[in-house]
Amino acid sequence: MESCFIYWDNSNTFHEAQRLAEERSEGPGARYRVRVHFDSLLALANANRPVERAFAVGSIPPELRQLWNRMEANGIEVTLFDRGDPHRGEQDVPDRLLQLRMLEDALDYNGDPGIAVLLSGDGAGYLEGAGFHRTLERMHDRGWRIEILSWAHSCNQRMRQWAEANGVFVALDDFYDAITFMVPSSPGHEFALPRSPSPLDLSLRQTS
């Protein structure tokens, strides 16, 4: 099978984009003005290949409702969690659900593996036999091709090195201008202009 299975950790992707925005000359309040351009990031993930399944986890804040609606309109299954729930760690349950979907696909497509594309750099839990890295290893052992898309500054180094040796690692930093945009400053804050995303150049994107 040549189809992609996309597993999208929106919180990891967005929060690390905020950190990187602060390091670039994006004007005042860059952390709070940066946005991830959904269409470009999805295009980067599938790289013009058919998508068999796409699954995303994220948080409830109403200001993201437009993003979730857009994802669902494009066939992405979205599950949202309350980041303020005191009974769990901020990312513990979403991460586990994403890993569960990955393992379900590995079973459902046993003997006909596809391309697992993970949008997250979180490698926590590996030494305990859990987490995204272990899940990707299990899929790889069953014939899946592996691709990780993550911000270079935040990706777990063990997981990145494994992906580079056994699949593909794509640094989102290389596509920053295409997969992000900046909204203008809010009234009452230091003036800053918006920025539109630049065209996405997929010729720079390595595939497995």
N, C-alpha and C positions, 0 to 999 in steps of 0.2 A: 504494500500500500504506500502511495506517495502523498497521502493527505496529512495535513497538520492537525494536531490536537493542541490547542492553546490554553495554557493555565496562567491566569493573570492575577497577580497579587497587587491590587491597585494601591493599597496603603504604602507598601514598600516602594513601589515605583514613584508615587507622587511625593512622598516625604523626602526621598533622596533627591528628587528633582529640585525641591525647595532648597536643600542644602547647597546644591551645585549652583543654583541661581544666585545665591549670596556671594559666590566666589567670582562671578562674572560681572562685567560692566553693564548691568541691566537697569541701573538707576535706583532711586530710593525705594525701600520696601520691597525689594525683588522677591524675597521669600513669600510674601503674601500676594504678589501679583502674578507669579508664574502659574501657568496651567499646562497640563499635558494635552496635546492635540490627539484626540482619540483616533481619528481616521488615519493619521500618519503612523501612529504607533501600531495600530492593527495591520496596516500595510507592511510595516517593517517586520512584524511577527510572521505573517504568512508568506511574504516575499513572492507574491504572485502564484502561490500554490493553493490548491483547494483545501478548504477547512472542513474537516469531518465533524469536529466538535470544539467549542470554545467555552470556557468557564471562567468566571471572574468572581472574586470576593472583595468586598469593600465595606465601608461604614455608612451609617444612616444619614449623616448631616443633610438637611434639606437642600443646601446650596449645591449638592452634587446630583440632585434628582435628574437634571437635564442629561448629565453624563450617563447615568444608569439607563434612562429611557433610550438614549442613543445606542448604547451597547445592546440592549434587548431588541431594538429595531433591526440591528445587524446580525441577529441570530446568536448572540452571546447569552448564555445562561448566567444570571447574576444572583448572588446571594449576599445579603447585607447583614451586618451585625452592629450592635450598639457598642461603640467604643467606650462608653461610660459605664458598662456593666461591671459592677464590683466583684462579680463571682468568677472572673477569668482574667488572664493577661490580655493585653490589648490585641495581640496577634495570635494567641495560642489556638483558639477555636477556628478562626478563618484559615490558618495555615493547615490545621489538621483536616479540615473539610476539603481543601484544595488537594492535599495529598491523597485523601480517600478517593476523590474523583480520578486522580491519576492511576491509582491501583485498580479501580473498577474498569477503567479503559484497558489497562494491561491484561485483565482477565477477559473482558468482553471481546477483545481483539487478539486473543491468544492464537498464534499461528499466522496472524496477518497484521503485524505491527506497523505503526505509522511513524510520524515525526513528532516527538514531544517537545513543544516550545514553551519553556518556563519563563515568565516575566517576573523574576524576583532574584535577589542576590542573597537571600537568607539561608545560611547553611547551618543554623542552630540545630542541635540534637543529634548530630552525626555520630559522636562517640557513644551515644546511648542507643544507637541503632535506629534512630528515627530522623524525621526532618526531610526536607526536599532532596538533599544530596543522596541519602539512602534510597529514597523512592526512585530517583532517576537511575541509580545503579541497578535497582531491581528491574526497571523497565529496559535498560540497556542490555542486561543479561538475557532478556527475552527477545532481543532483536530490534528493539526500538532505536531509532536515531534520535540523538539528544541535542537540543540547542538551548542555551541560556542567554537571555537578554537582560542585562543589568547595568546599572551605573558602576563604573570601574572602581570608584572610591569606596563603594559600600558592599561590593560582592565578597562573600566569604572566599578567602584565598584558596583554601583546600578545594572547595567546590569549583572555583574557576579553573584551577590547574587540572582538575579531573576532566572538566568539560573540554578544555583545550586539547587534552590527550585522547579523549574518547568521542568527542563530538565537535560542537562549535560554541565558542563564546563570542557574543556580540556586545561590545561596549556601547551602551546607549549614549555615552559622552560624544561619540563620533557623529551622532545624529541629533545632537541637542537642539540646534537651530531649527530642525525640521519637525521634531516631535514635541516641541514646546512653543508656547506663545505667551506674551505678557499683556495683561489687561492694564488700562490706565489707572493711575492713583485715584483713590477715593476722595471725595470732597473732605476738606479739612486736613489732608495729609500732604506731605511734600510732593510737589508736582513731578510726575513721571509720565512719559509717553507710552502708548501701547506698542507692541511688536507683533507682527503676523509671523506665522511659521514660514520658513523657507521651503522650496521644493524638496521632496525626498528623493535622494539618489540611491536607488537600490543596487546600482553597480558596485557600491562600496560594501554591500552586505554579503558576508560569507554565508553559505548554506551547507548543510550536511549532505 
